[in-house]
Amino acid sequence: MPVHIVQAIGALLIGAVFVIAGIEHFAKFKAMRGYLAARKFPAPALMLAAGSALEIVAGLMLAVGLAVPVAAGALIVFTLATNLTLLRFWTSEEPERQVLRNAFLINFAVVGGLLLAGAV
């Protein structure tokens, strides 16, 4: 299969993950806002709405091949910020520590995919 087709499929799949996550965050807005508030996240409703909108818009851009480096860059910054602010496994005890560490590491793999997608 030609490389450009593989890259397009990869960008579509990664973009779809963010679109689905953003839609799910809006669908479960009250619960998600409560989670952020419990974690002492500043302006949880505003940050949740902004982050979810970014996931949907940048994810769609990545999936359809529109301004791919910009979309991938925005999602990289978002994912790294999420890792550092919400997935702070080092402050938790087991078994939550393991769950957060796994999500933290998975997000680093996603960042790797976004770097590859954005380099097109």
C-alpha positions in Angstrom: 0.0 0.0 0.0 1.4 3.4 -0.9 2.8 5.5 2.0 0.5 8.4 1.5 -2.5 6.2 1.8 -1.2 4.6 5.0 -0.6 8.1 6.4 -4.1 9.3 5.5 -5.6 6.2 7.2 -3.5 6.8 10.3 -4.5 10.5 10.4 -8.1 9.5 10.0 -7.9 7.0 12.9 -6.1 9.3 15.3 -8.4 12.2 14.4 -11.5 10.0 15.0 -10.3 9.2 18.5 -10.2 12.8 19.4 -13.6 13.6 17.7 -15.2 10.7 19.6 -13.6 11.8 22.9 -14.7 15.4 22.5 -18.3 14.4 21.7 -18.4 12.0 24.6 -17.1 14.8 26.9 -20.0 17.0 25.8 -22.5 14.2 26.2 -21.2 13.5 29.8 -20.5 17.2 30.5 -21.9 17.3 34.1 -20.0 14.2 35.2 -16.8 15.4 33.5 -17.1 18.8 35.0 -17.5 17.3 38.4 -14.4 15.1 37.9 -12.4 18.2 36.9 -13.7 20.2 39.9 -12.8 17.4 42.3 -9.3 17.4 40.9 -9.1 21.1 41.7 -9.0 22.0 38.0 -9.5 25.8 37.4 -12.7 26.9 35.7 -13.7 23.3 35.0 -16.8 24.0 32.9 -14.9 26.5 30.6 -11.8 24.3 30.3 -13.9 21.2 29.6 -15.9 23.0 26.9 -12.8 24.5 25.3 -10.8 21.3 25.4 -13.7 19.2 24.0 -14.3 21.7 21.2 -10.6 21.6 20.4 -10.7 17.8 20.3 -13.6 17.8 17.9 -12.4 20.6 15.6 -8.7 19.6 15.4 -9.6 15.9 15.3 -11.9 16.6 12.3 -9.2 18.7 10.6 -6.7 15.9 11.1 -9.1 13.2 9.9 -10.0 15.0 6.6 -6.5 16.3 5.9 -7.1 20.0 6.5 -4.1 22.0 7.9 -2.7 18.7 9.3 0.4 20.1 10.9 -1.7 22.8 12.7 -4.3 20.2 13.8 -1.7 17.7 15.0 0.2 20.5 16.8 -2.9 21.6 18.7 -3.7 18.0 19.7 -0.1 17.4 20.8 -0.2 20.5 23.1 -3.7 19.4 24.4 -2.6 15.9 25.0 0.6 16.9 26.8 -1.3 19.4 28.9 -3.8 16.8 29.8 -1.0 14.4 30.9 0.6 17.0 33.1 -2.5 18.4 34.7 -4.9 15.4 35.0 -3.0 12.2 34.8 -0.6 12.9 37.6 -0.1 9.3 38.6 2.9 10.1 40.8 0.5 11.8 43.3 -1.9 8.8 43.5 -1.9 5.5 45.4 -2.5 2.1 43.9 -4.7 1.0 42.1 -5.5 4.5 40.8 -1.8 5.1 40.2 -1.6 2.2 37.7 -4.7 3.3 35.8 -3.4 6.9 35.5 0.1 5.7 34.6 -1.3 3.6 31.8 -3.4 6.5 30.4 -0.3 8.7 30.8 1.9 6.3 28.7 -0.8 5.7 26.1 -1.1 9.5 25.6 2.7 9.6 24.9 2.1 6.9 22.2 -0.7 9.1 20.8 1.7 12.1 20.8 4.1 9.9 18.8 1.4 9.2 16.2 0.4 12.9 16.1 4.1 13.8 15.4 4.2 11.4 12.5 0.8 12.6 11.2 1.9 16.3 11.5 5.1 15.7 9.6 3.3 14.9 6.3 
